[in-house]
Amino acid sequence: MANNPVTPSARRSFLNRLNAGAAAIAGLALGRAAQAQSRPAAKFEPTRYDKDDWLEIPSKNRFLLDTNKAEGVGNALLWGANYIRTSQTEYGLQPSDLAFIIVVRHRSVSFGYNDAMWAKYGEAISKQLNFVDPKTKEAPKTNVFNYGEEGSPRGNFESMSKSGIHVAVCATATRGMATLLAKATNQDVEAVFKELTSNLVKGGRMVPAGIMTVARAIEHGYAAVATS
């Protein structure tokens, strides 16, 4: 058999081709990785539910104030009145241009009930919340946030309902309140729950859970602010 040794130049040529091929493969892999990284992720689209259709209020702007205790309701009515007023004076918007929601949940839920409920359960609610009428320093006989004071910049449920605000009242917290009130007054829980849900402030609507309304409203494009 003839001896056919590989020359140094042939060996160098082979190694050069091998290195070039490896570099090409590496470059292709890096290019694909870079392309995958630069490709934009699919845009998140939240699921829509029929029970949240009421959030689609025709409007130019959407705003929500979330409350969970008494002072938060006061802040919401103060800030809300300012929001409506400034929208008119500075932006030329009418209340009908705004989708505006106040959420009452947890320890503020009782302020979503009308005067009839406070007349009946005010003393029991006062004990549960450790809350008294700021004027009389006694258990409230009316929903104190239904009314305003002359010269006060704070709104109230009665007046702001005319501006089209919606008050989302937490059903979960209402059931808890109904349980406490039923025990305090020796009544059936379901009967008290039904009574409370049927006696809301003007503009009020019962929602499954206040915190869920906050989350769903954000998904529907509302700017949300916690008041306390």
C-alpha positions, -999 to 999 in steps of 0.1 A, spaced: 0 0 0 14 34 -9 23 57 19 2 90 14 11 113 43 -11 144 49 8 175 43 8 204 68 -10 227 44 -38 201 39 -42 197 76 -44 235 81 -70 237 53 -92 210 69 -90 226 103 -99 260 89 -129 246 72 -139 228 104 -136 260 125 -155 280 99 -184 254 100 -185 255 138 -185 293 138 -214 293 113 -234 269 134 -228 290 165 -237 322 147 -269 306 135 -278 295 171 -270 329 185 -291 346 158 -321 325 166 -317 331 203 -315 369 197 -345 368 174 -365 349 201 -356 374 227 -365 404 205 -398 390 195 -426 408 215 -446 387 239 -483 383 232 -503 411 247 -523 402 278 -560 404 274 -580 399 306 -611 377 304 -644 395 304 -674 383 325 -711 391 320 -715 401 356 -689 429 351 -706 444 320 -720 473 341 -684 486 343 -686 495 306 -701 529 314 -700 552 283 -674 579 293 -643 598 284 -626 590 316 -628 562 342 -620 566 379 -625 545 410 -621 553 447 -617 523 470 -628 525 507 -625 500 535 -633 521 566 -654 551 577 -628 577 572 -621 563 538 -657 570 528 -653 606 539 -621 610 519 -638 594 488 -666 619 489 -642 648 494 -618 637 467 -646 626 444 -663 660 446 -630 676 438 -625 652 409 -659 661 394 -655 698 401 -620 700 385 -631 679 356 -657 706 349 -637 738 356 -603 727 341 -611 702 315 -646 712 303 -661 678 312 -695 672 324 -704 645 351 -720 625 322 -685 623 306 -671 604 336 -674 568 347 -669 572 385 -672 544 411 -669 544 449 -663 510 464 -675 504 500 -662 471 515 -649 456 547 -655 481 575 -670 507 552 -697 485 538 -724 498 562 -722 532 546 -736 517 514 -769 512 532 -797 538 532 -811 558 561 -838 531 568 -811 506 577 -793 530 599 -825 539 617 -831 503 624 -795 490 630 -775 521 637 -768 512 673 -756 477 665 -735 490 636 -720 517 658 -709 491 683 -694 469 656 -675 497 640 -668 518 671 -682 547 651 -705 575 663 -722 604 646 -695 632 645 -722 658 655 -741 640 683 -713 617 694 -740 590 696 -749 560 675 -760 573 641 -797 571 632 -790 580 596 -762 573 571 -740 604 579 -725 603 544 -759 609 528 -758 645 537 -734 674 534 -726 705 554 -732 740 540 -699 753 526 -681 720 529 -662 709 497 -671 673 506 -698 656 485 -724 632 498 -742 602 484 -775 621 478 -759 649 458 -733 629 440 -758 604 428 -771 633 407 -737 634 391 -740 598 381 -716 581 406 -720 544 412 -715 529 447 -703 493 446 -714 476 478 -695 445 488 -718 414 491 -692 394 510 -689 421 537 -726 426 537 -731 389 545 -707 393 574 -725 424 586 -759 406 583 -745 378 605 -735 402 632 -768 422 630 -789 390 631 -771 379 662 -775 413 679 -812 415 671 -822 378 672 -831 376 636 -825 352 607 -792 359 588 -807 354 554 -836 378 561 -812 405 573 -789 400 543 -819 403 519 -830 434 538 -796 451 536 -791 443 499 -825 458 491 -818 491 509 -787 507 494 -777 544 490 -787 562 458 -764 549 430 -757 518 450 -754 483 435 -744 450 452 -713 434 438 -699 399 447 -668 414 464 -656 449 467 -619 439 461 -630 420 430 -647 451 416 -614 470 421 -595 444 402 -620 441 374 -624 479 371 -586 482 366 -589 456 338 -616 477 323 -594 507 322 -603 525 354 -577 545 374 -581 533 409 -570 550 442 -573 537 477 -586 563 501 -572 549 534 
